[in-house]
Amino acid sequence: MERAIIESIACYRVGDFSKMREDAREAILSLYKNDDEKPAHMARIQISTNLLLMGKALQDNRLLRMAVEVLMVNEKVEAIDILLRTQEILRENGLS
């Protein structure tokens, strides 16, 4: 597996995005701000891209489906739910 995918798995597994590029990290962390904004486009794109890469590498269709799902969310809570489900899947796959 490529190093970037391994690093993404590590970030998403524990919900610690501190090792990501600053712009990607800030976009994802913006989901946790209590404001009335919709989920940032950059956050949805970043999460989707990472889910696609991880889903292909792990051959996990759930991650691939969520990669599409996150692009369609309208509320931050929906995007956060996808992040939490991703954590569960990665831990379930013995990646904790």
BAVO-397812 format. One record per residue (C-alpha): x, y, z; residue in three letters. Coordinates in nm, 4 decimals, always signed. Layout:
REM BAVO-397812
VOTOR       c1       c2       c3 resn
VOTOR        X        Y        Z  Ala
...
END
This chain:
REM BAVO-397812
VOTOR       c1       c2       c3 resn
VOTOR  +0.0000  +0.0000  +0.0000  Met
VOTOR  +0.1230  +0.3492  -0.0765  Glu
VOTOR  +0.2501  +0.5634  +0.2070  Arg
VOTOR  -0.0161  +0.8339  +0.1515  Ala
VOTOR  -0.2955  +0.5778  +0.1866  Ile
VOTOR  -0.1416  +0.4322  +0.5018  Ile
VOTOR  -0.1177  +0.7829  +0.6498  Glu
VOTOR  -0.4797  +0.8556  +0.5544  Ser
VOTOR  -0.5942  +0.5348  +0.7207  Ile
VOTOR  -0.4060  +0.6316  +1.0360  Ala
VOTOR  -0.5643  +0.9804  +1.0408  Cys
VOTOR  -0.9187  +0.8630  +0.9793  Tyr
VOTOR  -0.8931  +0.5621  +1.2117  Arg
VOTOR  -0.8302  +0.7791  +1.5182  Val
VOTOR  -0.9866  +1.1042  +1.3965  Gly
VOTOR  -0.6561  +1.2893  +1.4254  Asp
VOTOR  -0.6024  +1.4996  +1.1157  Phe
VOTOR  -0.2966  +1.6864  +1.2484  Ser
VOTOR  -0.0594  +1.5137  +1.0038  Lys
VOTOR  -0.2589  +1.6171  +0.6982  Met
VOTOR  -0.1737  +1.9148  +0.4801  Arg
VOTOR  -0.2846  +2.2339  +0.6509  Glu
VOTOR  -0.5546  +2.3223  +0.3959  Asp
VOTOR  -0.7030  +1.9717  +0.4044  Ala
VOTOR  -0.6891  +1.9591  +0.7835  Arg
VOTOR  -0.8557  +2.2993  +0.8213  Glu
VOTOR  -1.1310  +2.2023  +0.5765  Ala
VOTOR  -1.2124  +1.8836  +0.7680  Ile
VOTOR  -1.1902  +2.0502  +1.1085  Leu
VOTOR  -1.4294  +2.3221  +0.9878  Ser
VOTOR  -1.7018  +2.0563  +1.0127  Leu
VOTOR  -1.6732  +2.0742  +1.3905  Tyr
VOTOR  -1.7305  +2.4496  +1.4143  Lys
VOTOR  -2.0712  +2.5380  +1.5553  Asn
VOTOR  -2.2021  +2.7694  +1.2916  Asp
VOTOR  -2.4857  +2.7682  +1.0445  Asp
VOTOR  -2.2614  +2.7128  +0.7451  Glu
VOTOR  -2.3050  +2.4128  +0.5199  Lys
VOTOR  -2.0143  +2.1665  +0.5043  Pro
VOTOR  -1.7254  +2.3243  +0.3148  Ala
VOTOR  -1.6891  +2.2023  -0.0432  His
VOTOR  -1.3173  +2.1432  +0.0160  Met
VOTOR  -1.3943  +1.9262  +0.3217  Ala
VOTOR  -1.6339  +1.7088  +0.1236  Arg
VOTOR  -1.3886  +1.6748  -0.1664  Ile
VOTOR  -1.0989  +1.5888  +0.0680  Gln
VOTOR  -1.2977  +1.3276  +0.2585  Ile
VOTOR  -1.4363  +1.1788  -0.0633  Ser
VOTOR  -1.0927  +1.1509  -0.2218  Thr
VOTOR  -0.9463  +0.9847  +0.0855  Asn
VOTOR  -1.2409  +0.7455  +0.1149  Leu
VOTOR  -1.1993  +0.6469  -0.2501  Leu
VOTOR  -0.8295  +0.5763  -0.2047  Leu
VOTOR  -0.8811  +0.3826  +0.1191  Met
VOTOR  -1.1808  +0.1937  -0.0192  Gly
VOTOR  -0.9889  +0.0800  -0.3256  Lys
VOTOR  -0.6795  -0.0143  -0.1246  Ala
VOTOR  -0.8825  -0.2097  +0.1320  Leu
VOTOR  -1.1347  -0.3371  -0.1232  Gln
VOTOR  -1.4166  -0.2103  +0.0978  Asp
VOTOR  -1.7327  -0.1112  -0.0867  Asn
VOTOR  -1.8715  +0.0690  +0.2190  Arg
VOTOR  -1.5899  +0.3230  +0.2020  Leu
VOTOR  -1.6458  +0.3635  -0.1715  Leu
VOTOR  -2.0180  +0.4274  -0.1194  Arg
VOTOR  -1.9458  +0.6800  +0.1540  Met
VOTOR  -1.7047  +0.8585  -0.0824  Ala
VOTOR  -2.0049  +0.9400  -0.3014  Val
VOTOR  -2.2386  +0.9986  -0.0076  Glu
VOTOR  -2.0164  +1.2670  +0.1494  Val
VOTOR  -2.0338  +1.4728  -0.1694  Leu
VOTOR  -2.4116  +1.4978  -0.1320  Met
VOTOR  -2.4405  +1.5923  +0.2365  Val
VOTOR  -2.6074  +1.9203  +0.3246  Asn
VOTOR  -2.5381  +1.9341  +0.6968  Glu
VOTOR  -2.2150  +1.9183  +0.8926  Lys
VOTOR  -2.3610  +1.6517  +1.1204  Val
VOTOR  -2.4022  +1.4239  +0.8163  Glu
VOTOR  -2.0369  +1.4658  +0.7204  Ala
VOTOR  -1.9279  +1.4020  +1.0797  Ile
VOTOR  -2.1399  +1.0858  +1.0807  Asp
VOTOR  -1.9489  +0.9659  +0.7748  Ile
VOTOR  -1.6194  +1.0336  +0.9531  Leu
VOTOR  -1.7397  +0.8300  +1.2531  Leu
VOTOR  -1.8572  +0.5421  +1.0343  Arg
VOTOR  -1.5202  +0.5495  +0.8580  Thr
VOTOR  -1.3466  +0.5164  +1.1950  Gln
VOTOR  -1.5604  +0.2142  +1.2808  Glu
VOTOR  -1.4901  +0.0442  +0.9480  Ile
VOTOR  -1.1151  +0.0990  +0.9750  Leu
VOTOR  -1.1101  -0.0375  +1.3307  Arg
VOTOR  -1.3297  -0.3307  +1.2259  Glu
VOTOR  -1.0788  -0.4144  +0.9513  Asn
VOTOR  -0.8143  -0.4672  +1.2184  Gly
VOTOR  -0.6566  -0.1334  +1.1469  Leu
VOTOR  -0.6644  +0.0024  +1.5014  Ser
END
